[in-house]
Amino acid sequence: MADLLTFENLTNLLMLCFLQAVLGFDNLLYISIESKRAPVAQQKNVRFWGIIIAVALRVVLLFAMVRLIEAMSVPFFTFDMPGVLEGGVNFATIVFILGGIFIIYTAVKEIAHMLTIENLEHGVHQKKGKSAVQVVVLIVMMNLIFSFDSVLSALAITDVFPVLAFAIILSGIAMLVLADGVTRFLERNRMYEVLGLFILLIVGVVLLGEAGPAAAHAMHDDALQIKVFGKDLLPMSKTTFYFAVIVLVLVEIIQSGYSRKLSAERRARSASAPQ
């Protein structure tokens, strides 16, 4: 135990907690949006058990990756179509591609639903829902996909399993504390739910980009970089992603304030107009 309480491990723990907090934003957003598909009376329990099970499985995933990182990083297939599709495919590549496609599909489907509902106040209740078990399974599955990137990043900081596991548990506790608050905020401010869906759409694109260099980075071989029509499939940098998110949020805040101002002016003109 004393060997764990070193300055290096404590520093790494702080760095890992910060990393989990930054990378956990999109995960928390997905949990808040997806949990609303469950029956209203069970939504809080869905978020709770979804996060608890996901964190437990994330620790198991971490344990497996610490021991199998080399086996999972070895490409099991290589595309060899010069000028069309080139590069290596490993376990991480598949996870990022499937996760990115699923998140993009979910975001597009929800945005399309919002454009077709007739009653905005009851649109969520008119939409075909899912059982609590189905939503928990989806939350757990997507949590693991989101966590894959963060676990790989965490392993680059330290390979001390207790430190990694403790950071994951702390991030799970933080999600438990924040999940209900984020969901209530989205319920009170429906326009931010649309913003959240577009952020999820960007997250899906980011995950697809992560698939490109997954095998190349793992094996330190640039020849395994996935190329589509001769162009490298590269991930969006985290700086660019969060800059895009900040811009979207600012645009939404400014637009909402401007819309309220215009509505107030119209009401004032209507009230002062001669009858």
DRENMI-825217 format. One record per atom (N, C-alpha, C): residue in three letters; x, y, z. Coordinates in steps of 0.001 Angstrom, whole numbers, padded with zeros to 6 digits, always signed. Layout:
BEGIN
ALAXYZ...
//
This chain:
BEGIN
MET+000833-001210+000000MET+000000+000000+000000MET+000866+001258+000000ALA+001934+001209+000806ALA+002816+002379+000881ALA+003479+002665-000456ASP+003705+001581-001240ASP+004324+001769-002551ASP+003436+002559-003505LEU+002118+002507-003260LEU+001186+003226-004135LEU+001121+004710-003814LEU+001378+005044-002527LEU+001241+006436-002091LEU+002528+007218-002337THR+002939+007212-003581THR+004128+007968-003960THR+003713+009254-004651PHE+004638+010204-004717PHE+004336+011478-005364PHE+003993+011259-006834GLU+004709+010334-007488GLU+004456+010066-008909GLU+003050+009522-009130ASN+002645+008552-008278ASN+001306+007963-008428ASN+000207+008983-008136LEU+000410+009813-007118LEU-000585+010839-006794LEU-000700+011868-007923THR+000432+012234-008498THR+000418+013161-009642THR-000302+012540-010831ASN+000000+011261-011094ASN-000665+010563-012197ASN-002164+010451-011952LEU-002561+010244-010687LEU-003980+010150-010352LEU-004696+011464-010655LEU-004075+012579-010300LEU-004675+013886-010598LEU-004803+014100-012103MET-003770+013722-012841MET-003816+013856-014301MET-004906+012967-014894LEU-005042+011752-014372LEU-006055+010828-014873LEU-007463+011332-014567CYS-007662+011901-013372CYS-008972+012442-013011CYS-009352+013591-013945PHE-008369+014442-014253PHE-008624+015546-015186PHE-008950+014987-016575LEU-008192+013972-017009LEU-008432+013352-018312LEU-009831+012739-018379GLN-010221+012025-017320GLN-011541+011403-017296GLN-012645+012454-017320ALA-012417+013578-016630ALA-013423+014648-016600ALA-013603+015266-017985VAL-012484+015508-018670VAL-012547+016125-020006VAL-013181+015175-021009LEU-012730+013912-021016LEU-013232+012950-021989LEU-014620+012421-021623GLY-015055+012642-020380GLY-016355+012122-019945GLY-017526+013019-020271PHE-017272+014224-020799PHE-018359+015163-021096PHE-019358+014582-022088ASP-018864+014059-023228ASP-019764+013518-024240ASP-020478+012268-023742ASN-019801+011485-022893ASN-020412+010296-022305ASN-021618+010681-021450LEU-021438+011681-020604LEU-022504+012141-019717LEU-023675+012692-020530LEU-023359+013392-021606LEU-024398+013946-022469LEU-025224+012827-023089TYR-024553+011765-023561TYR-025268+010639-024157TYR-026167+009964-023116ILE-025657+009770-021914ILE-026437+009130-020853ILE-027708+009932-020567SER-027581+011254-020473SER-028727+012105-020158SER-029784+012054-021258ILE-029343+012053-022520ILE-030292+012039-023634ILE-030927+010653-023798GLU-030117+009617-023741GLU-030630+008260-023962GLU-031558+007812-022838SER-031295+008231-021601SER-032127+007795-020470SER-033568+008282-020598LYS-033798+009341-021370LYS-035146+009871-021553LYS-035998+008967-022421ARG-035389+007946-023037ARG-036153+006986-023840ARG-036819+005934-022958ALA-036393+005841-021692ALA-036962+004864-020769ALA-038265+005412-020177PRO-039106+004547-019574PRO-040304+005041-018882PRO-039925+006098-017852VAL-040736+007158-017754VAL-040400+008312-016910VAL-040085+007896-015476ALA-040877+007000-014921ALA-040701+006608-013514ALA-039385+005877-013276GLN-038797+005338-014326GLN-037582+004535-014163GLN-036319+005229-014674GLN-036442+006455-015157GLN-035291+007111-015779GLN-034139+007333-014809LYS-034435+007715-013577LYS-033365+007943-012605LYS-032627+006637-012295ASN-033392+005551-012107ASN-032773+004254-011849ASN-031964+003771-013044VAL-032450+004077-014248VAL-031723+003695-015471VAL-030359+004371-015505ARG-030332+005670-015199ARG-029038+006388-015192ARG-028118+005816-014112PHE-028684+005544-012938PHE-027872+005038-011821PHE-027244+003688-012163TRP-028080+002716-012562TRP-027563+001376-012819TRP-026746+001323-014096GLY-027101+002150-015068GLY-026304+002207-016286GLY-024879+002634-015993ILE-024730+003665-015160ILE-023394+004168-014818ILE-022647+003170-013938ILE-023337+002607-012930ILE-022697+001647-012022ILE-022156+000439-012790ILE-023002-000167-013632ILE-022577-001349-014391ILE-021462-000978-015363ALA-021603+000192-016006ALA-020595+000617-016986ALA-019236+000842-016325VAL-019223+001457-015144VAL-017955+001703-014447VAL-017304+000376-014046ALA-018138-000573-013553ALA-017596-001879-013170ALA-016980-002580-014391LEU-017687-002531-015526LEU-017163-003167-016734LEU-015959-002408-017280ARG-015914-001093-017034ARG-014757-000318-017494ARG-013500-000747-016741VAL-013643-001044-015441VAL-012508-001535-014656VAL-012062-002897-015190VAL-013046-003757-015532VAL-012727-005069-016114VAL-012007-004882-017454LEU-012524-003930-018266LEU-011886-003636-019554LEU-010452-003172-019354LEU-010259-002306-018371LEU-008916-001817-018065LEU-008003-002975-017674PHE-008492-003866-016800PHE-007717-005015-016346PHE-007304-005878-017537ALA-008260-006090-018474ALA-007964-006909-019646ALA-006954-006216-020561MET-007134-004905-020739MET-006250-004188-021656MET-004830-004089-021133VAL-004677-003976-019813VAL-003332-003918-019233VAL-002559-005186-019584ARG-003277-006314-019630ARG-002623-007588-019881ARG-002642-008024-021344LEU-003607-007477-022098LEU-003745-007922-023490LEU-003498-006809-024495ILE-002902-005698-024048ILE-002744-004538-024910ILE-001975-004882-026183GLU-000959-005718-026061GLU-000170-006068-027249GLU-000973-006937-028214ALA-001727-007912-027662ALA-002517-008801-028516ALA-003626-008035-029231MET-004291-007097-028515MET-005401-006352-029109MET-004917-005299-030089SER-003651-004897-029978SER-003145-003852-030854SER-002622-004398-032182VAL-002387-005711-032251VAL-001861-006307-033484VAL-002946-006319-034558PRO-002672-005778-035743PRO-003669-005784-036831PRO-004006-007213-037250PHE-005311-007481-037422PHE-005718-008803-037888PHE-006146-008782-039350PHE-006152-007594-039953PHE-006478-007480-041370PHE-005832-006219-041923THR-005397-006276-043157THR-004767-005120-043798THR-005409-004883-045167PHE-005916-003686-045374PHE-006456-003320-046682PHE-005293-003046-047642ASP-005371-003583-048833ASP-004300-003392-049807ASP-004897-003077-051179MET-005565-001915-051234MET-006135-001442-052495MET-005576-000045-052756PRO-004352+000037-053296PRO-003681+001332-053478PRO-004563+002359-054186GLY-004611+003542-053594GLY-005397+004616-054166GLY-006860+004569-053795VAL-007309+003475-053184VAL-008724+003343-052789VAL-008834+003173-051277LEU-008280+002086-050747LEU-008361+001818-049314LEU-007118+001058-048883GLU-006388+001661-047955GLU-005162+001051-047448GLU-005130+001186-045920GLY-004325+000326-045286GLY-004112+000450-043851GLY-004513-000785-043072GLY-004102-000811-041787GLY-004350-001956-040935GLY-005567-001775-040048VAL-006186-002902-039692VAL-007375-002913-038830VAL-007075-003773-037607ASN-007221-003196-036413ASN-007092-003972-035182ASN-008364-003826-034347PHE-008334-004303-033114PHE-009527-004279-032261PHE-010020-002856-032036ALA-009110-001925-031787ALA-009497-000532-031538ALA-010175+000071-032767THR-009687-000260-033955THR-010287+000252-035189THR-011760-000119-035265ILE-012071-001388-034986ILE-013457-001865-035048ILE-014323-001156-034021VAL-013798-001017-032791VAL-014564-000353-031733VAL-014900+001081-032129PHE-013912+001815-032635PHE-014137+003215-032999PHE-015117+003342-034170ILE-015004+002464-035155ILE-015901+002543-036313ILE-017342+002234-035914LEU-017543+001123-035207LEU-018896+000752-034789LEU-019494+001799-033853GLY-018677+002277-032911GLY-019167+003295-031983GLY-019516+004591-032691GLY-018662+005023-033613GLY-018919+006264-034340GLY-020178+006181-035180ILE-020355+005054-035893ILE-021551+004885-036726ILE-022807+004882-035873PHE-022764+004179-034734PHE-023950+004098-033880PHE-024316+005467-033309ILE-023325+006235-032873ILE-023601+007549-032298ILE-024145+008498-033370ILE-023568+008474-034562ILE-024076+009315-035654ILE-025512+008930-035987TYR-025779+007621-036053TYR-027140+007147-036336TYR-028118+007631-035264THR-027729+007500-033990THR-028604+007937-032895THR-028895+009429-032976ALA-027852+010238-033195ALA-028031+011692-033244ALA-028925+012096-034414VAL-028660+011530-035607VAL-029455+011871-036799VAL-030907+011446-036611LYS-031122+010263-036034LYS-032481+009774-035811LYS-033242+010692-034861GLU-032601+011136-033772GLU-033260+012013-032809GLU-033534+013392-033413ILE-032588+013913-034193ILE-032794+015219-034842ILE-033951+015127-035833ALA-034001+014020-036604ALA-035099+013829-037556ALA-036439+013750-036830HIS-036453+013089-035673HIS-037688+013000-034894HIS-038166+014385-034456MET-037236+015221-034030MET-037603+016568-033585MET-038201+017394-034727LEU-037786+017121-035956LEU-038301+017866-037105LEU-039674+017376-037542THR-040080+016185-037076THR-041347+015619-037520THR-042454+015695-036488ILE-042128+015897-035203ILE-043176+015933-034187ILE-044014+017190-034350GLU-045317+017057-034040GLU-046234+018177-034181GLU-046367+018962-032889ASN-046263+018279-031758ASN-046418+018940-030470ASN-045090+018893-029734LEU-044416+020027-029649LEU-043082+020058-029040LEU-043114+019711-027563GLU-044211+020033-026888GLU-044271+019783-025445GLU-044424+018300-025137HIS-045066+017564-026068HIS-045328+016153-025791HIS-044619+015228-026769GLY-043720+015788-027551GLY-043043+014994-028569GLY-042273+013825-028006VAL-041609+014043-026871VAL-040815+012961-026272VAL-041708+011819-025837HIS-042914+012142-025325HIS-043807+011094-024848HIS-044497+010384-026006GLN-044662+011076-027161GLN-045282+010455-028312GLN-044316+009498-028997LYS-043027+009712-028814LYS-042022+008886-029464LYS-042017+007480-028858LYS-041826+006502-029721LYS-041760+005133-029232LYS-040581+004983-028296GLY-040850+004549-027071GLY-039798+004449-026070GLY-039151+003072-026052LYS-038320+002871-025049LYS-037654+001597-024872LYS-037845+001160-023438SER-037646-000119-023187SER-037726-000603-021816SER-036500-000137-021045ALA-036630-000144-019716ALA-035512+000287-018878ALA-034276-000574-019120VAL-034484-001875-019306VAL-033355-002789-019529VAL-032644-002457-020841GLN-033422-002168-021899GLN-032819-001819-023183GLN-031959-000568-023077VAL-032470+000438-022365VAL-031729+001694-022228VAL-030463+001476-021410VAL-030546+000685-020330VAL-029362+000396-019511VAL-028298-000300-020353VAL-028717-001268-021171VAL-027770-001988-022036VAL-027089-001013-023008LEU-027872-000099-023609LEU-027300+000875-024540LEU-026320+001802-023826ILE-026694+002274-022637ILE-025825+003173-021876ILE-024508+002469-021531VAL-024602+001220-021085VAL-023397+000459-020733VAL-022520+000255-021965MET-023151-000135-023081MET-022391-000389-024306MET-021673+000869-024794MET-022405+001988-024844MET-021799+003217-025333MET-020771+003760-024345ASN-020994+003544-023045ASN-020024+003968-022040ASN-018691+003262-022263LEU-018765+001975-022599LEU-017539+001222-022860LEU-016839+001729-024115ILE-017628+002081-025146ILE-017029+002609-026379ILE-016359+003951-026105PHE-017071+004830-025358PHE-016482+006119-025001PHE-015218+005917-024159SER-015256+004910-023282SER-014143+004731-022357SER-012915+004138-023028PHE-013100+003501-024190PHE-011966+002838-024835PHE-010854+003832-025131ASP-011246+004993-025668ASP-010251+006019-025985ASP-009592+006543-024715SER-010405+006757-023667SER-009851+007300-022425SER-008941+006290-021731VAL-009275+004991-021832VAL-008423+003960-021224VAL-007074+003896-021942LEU-007105+003969-023280LEU-005851+003973-024033LEU-005002+005194-023680SER-005663+006355-023525SER-004942+007570-023142SER-004377+007439-021731ALA-005172+006826-020840ALA-004725+006656-019456ALA-003513+005739-019366LEU-003488+004683-020186LEU-002355+003760-020174LEU-001075+004427-020644ALA-001225+005525-021398ALA-000038+006269-021826ALA+000559+007062-020668ILE-000259+007315-019620ILE+000215+008076-018458ILE+000857+007152-017431THR+000198+006026-017143THR+000728+005081-016162THR+000149+003697-016423ASP+000872+002660-016004ASP+000351+001298-016127ASP+000098+000686-014747VAL+000031+001526-013701VAL-000247+001052-012340VAL-001756+000846-012215PHE-002188-000403-012176PHE-003612-000719-012242PHE-004430-000072-011119PRO-004018-000123-009838PRO-004832+000500-008787PRO-005067+001998-009019VAL-004055+002698-009521VAL-004207+004132-009793VAL-005210+004344-010924LEU-005109+003560-011988LEU-006037+003656-013106LEU-007463+003332-012672ALA-007612+002264-011905ALA-008942+001845-011465ALA-009581+002890-010556PHE-008783+003487-009651PHE-009317+004495-008733PHE-009790+005725-009502ALA-009048+006115-010544ALA-009446+007262-011363ALA-010764+006976-012079ILE-010951+005754-012572ILE-012191+005370-013248ILE-013363+005394-012263ILE-013144+004892-011053ILE-014201+004888-010037ILE-014592+006313-009658LEU-013607+007194-009510LEU-013908+008597-009197LEU-014707+009249-010324SER-014362+008932-011575SER-015118+009500-012700SER-016549+008973-012700GLY-016734+007706-012301GLY-018080+007148-012202GLY-018909+007840-011137ILE-018283+008123-010002ILE-018986+008846-008927ILE-019391+010236-009407ALA-018486+010899-010140ALA-018796+012228-010675ALA-019976+012170-011640MET-020032+011139-012485MET-021155+010997-013415MET-022454+010750-012669LEU-022401+009947-011601LEU-023600+009702-010796LEU-024131+011001-010188VAL-023220+011843-009732VAL-023612+013113-009106VAL-024199+014077-010139LEU-023631+014096-011337LEU-024002+015103-012338LEU-025124+014671-013277ALA-025353+013368-013439ALA-026272+012876-014471ALA-027683+013436-014311ASP-028240+013383-013099ASP-029604+013876-012892ASP-029699+015374-013154GLY-028677+016118-012742GLY-028683+017567-012953GLY-028643+017928-014429VAL-027809+017213-015203VAL-027730+017468-016641VAL-029064+017151-017310THR-029695+016033-016898THR-030986+015653-017475THR-032055+016688-017166ARG-032103+017166-015908ARG-033093+018197-015546ARG-032856+019480-016330PHE-031584+019830-016536PHE-031272+021043-017304PHE-031788+020919-018734LEU-031584+019746-019356LEU-032055+019539-020722LEU-033580+019553-020799GLU-034246+019060-019743GLU-035708+019071-019728GLU-036248+020493-019615ARG-035565+021338-018830ARG-036020+022724-018661ARG-035642+023588-019854ASN-034597+023215-020549ASN-034104+024013-021680ASN-034035+023108-022906ARG-035195+022905-023537ARG-035294+021941-024625ARG-034389+022281-025801MET-034115+023581-026015MET-033280+023937-027163MET-031867+023396-027007TYR-031411+023206-025740TYR-030071+022674-025532TYR-030013+021172-025814GLU-031164+020512-025849GLU-031178+019102-026232GLU-030785+018968-027703VAL-031262+019896-028545VAL-030866+019913-029955VAL-029356+020146-030058LEU-028856+021091-029272LEU-027417+021362-029252LEU-026646+020107-028851GLY-027153+019415-027833GLY-026496+018192-027383GLY-026444+017125-028455LEU-027509+017012-029237LEU-027534+016019-030310LEU-026512+016346-031395PHE-026352+017629-031709PHE-025352+018006-032707PHE-023933+017775-032170ILE-023746+017972-030857ILE-022437+017670-030268ILE-022165+016169-030360LEU-023203+015339-030090LEU-023040+013894-030229LEU-022697+013516-031670LEU-023304+014226-032628LEU-022996+013981-034036LEU-021509+014211-034313ILE-020977+015298-033742ILE-019546+015582-033905ILE-018705+014502-033220VAL-019176+014030-032051VAL-018457+012976-031332VAL-018363+011719-032198GLY-019465+011379-032887GLY-019442+010221-033773GLY-018411+010374-034870VAL-018320+011568-035451VAL-017321+011836-036492VAL-015913+011724-035906VAL-015720+012223-034675VAL-014418+012133-034012VAL-014009+010671-033832LEU-014960+009825-033391LEU-014646+008413-033195LEU-014264+007737-034510LEU-014965+008075-035597LEU-014603+007505-036898LEU-013182+007914-037282GLY-012824+009162-036986GLY-011467+009619-037271GLY-010422+008886-036438GLU-010789+008545-035197GLU-009852+007817-034325GLU-009516+006443-034878ALA-010425+005884-035703ALA-010189+004542-036248ALA-009028+004532-037237GLY-008794+005667-037906GLY-007766+005723-038946GLY-006372+005345-038479PRO-005849+006027-037444PRO-004471+005741-037029PRO-004374+004747-035871ALA-005480+004063-035520ALA-005470+003193-034334ALA-004386+002130-034430ALA-004362+001396-035530ALA-003357+000328-035688ALA-001961+000906-035864ALA-001847+002027-036595ALA-000534+002641-036837ALA+000107+003102-035537HIS-000688+003748-034671HIS-000156+004217-033391HIS+000242+003044-032496ALA-000596+002004-032491ALA-000331+000865-031606ALA+000955+000140-031989MET+001200+000015-033289MET+002363-000746-033758MET+003532+000151-034158HIS+003346+001484-034035HIS+004393+002444-034407HIS+004853+002218-035853ASP+003856+001993-036718ASP+004150+001729-038132ASP+003212+002576-038980ASP+003748+003623-039613ASP+002924+004535-040412ASP+002269+003839-041600ALA+002800+002704-042020ALA+002220+001983-043155ALA+000838+001425-042827LEU+000518+001318-041535LEU-000786+000787-041112LEU-001852+001874-041009GLN-001467+003137-041228GLN-002427+004241-041228GLN-003478+004000-042317ILE-004767+004066-041944ILE-005825+003868-042930ILE-005897+005073-043859LYS-005910+004790-045147LYS-006015+005831-046176LYS-007222+005547-047052VAL-008016+006575-047280VAL-009190+006467-048151VAL-008953+007352-049371PHE-008920+006736-050557PHE-008601+007445-051799PHE-007298+008232-051682GLY-006319+007603-051034GLY-004992+008187-050924GLY-004827+009215-049828LYS-005896+009524-049098LYS-005847+010522-048022LYS-005908+009837-046661ASP-005034+010266-045749ASP-005044+009695-044402ASP-006354+010005-043690LEU-006932+008979-043036LEU-008106+009175-042193LEU-007601+009573-040811LEU-007664+010861-040505LEU-007075+011396-039278LEU-008153+011865-038304PRO-007906+011725-036997PRO-008893+012173-036009PRO-008866+013688-035830MET-010000+014219-035418MET-010054+015634-035052MET-009334+015808-033720SER-008517+016829-033608SER-007800+017048-032349SER-008794+017415-031249LYS-008448+017083-030007LYS-009329+017395-028886LYS-009525+018905-028754THR-008475+019671-029078THR-008591+021136-029014THR-009643+021637-029997THR-009607+021111-031227THR-010588+021504-032235THR-011990+021093-031816PHE-012121+019887-031257PHE-013436+019406-030820PHE-014035+020320-029762TYR-013268+020627-028720TYR-013818+021451-027645TYR-014017+022897-028090PHE-013202+023374-029025PHE-013438+024705-029586PHE-014775+024727-030327ALA-015046+023666-031113ALA-016316+023581-031831ALA-017490+023533-030861VAL-017339+022784-029768VAL-018403+022695-028765VAL-018663+024063-028126ILE-017593+024762-027770ILE-017736+026081-027153ILE-018433+027048-028109VAL-018047+027002-029394VAL-018681+027885-030389VAL-020170+027563-030511LEU-020515+026269-030562LEU-021927+025880-030659LEU-022730+026376-029460VAL-022144+026234-028266VAL-022836+026683-027054VAL-023024+028198-027071LEU-021985+028934-027446LEU-022084+030398-027507LEU-023131+030845-028523VAL-023144+030192-029694VAL-024143+030530-030712VAL-025547+030294-030182GLU-025744+029167-029478GLU-027069+028861-028923GLU-027482+029885-027871ILE-026547+030267-027008ILE-026864+031249-025961ILE-027216+032601-026576ILE-026403+033055-027532ILE-026646+034354-028167ILE-027950+034334-028961GLN-028168+033244-029699GLN-029386+033150-030500GLN-030631+033109-029621SER-030558+032381-028493SER-031704+032312-027583SER-032003+033682-026992GLY-030938+034397-026580GLY-031137+035741-026031GLY-031716+036700-027058TYR-031223+036605-028297TYR-031723+037482-029366TYR-033179+037173-029686SER-033535+035872-029704SER-034921+035482-029975SER-035856+036004-028895ARG-035435+035922-027621ARG-036268+036440-026532ARG-036446+037956-026665LYS-035381+038649-027067LYS-035461+040098-027243LYS-036426+040462-028362LEU-036373+039743-029495LEU-037284+039995-030599LEU-038728+039717-030201SER-038931+038628-029448SER-040287+038300-029003SER-040831+039380-028082ALA-039986+039907-027191ALA-040410+040966-026277ALA-040775+042237-027051GLU-039979+042561-028070GLU-040277+043743-028885GLU-041592+043579-029641ARG-041858+042383-030163ARG-043120+042148-030889ARG-044306+042276-029947ARG-044165+041736-028721ARG-045259+041846-027766ARG-045499+043309-027385ALA-044410+044050-027224ALA-044539+045470-026875ALA-045230+046251-027984ARG-044892+045944-029243ARG-045522+046640-030375ARG-046998+046262-030475SER-047303+044990-030232SER-048704+044553-030290SER-049533+045217-029222ALA-048927+045370-028013ALA-049664+045982-026901ALA-049889+047475-027142SER-048938+048143-027827SER-049069+049583-028038SER-049812+049946-029326ALA-050065+048951-030177ALA-050771+049219-031433ALA-052217+049609-031155PRO-052780+050582-031928PRO-054177+050989-031717PRO-055135+049860-032060GLN-056129+049700-031249GLN-057131+048643-031451GLN-058177+049075-032486
//
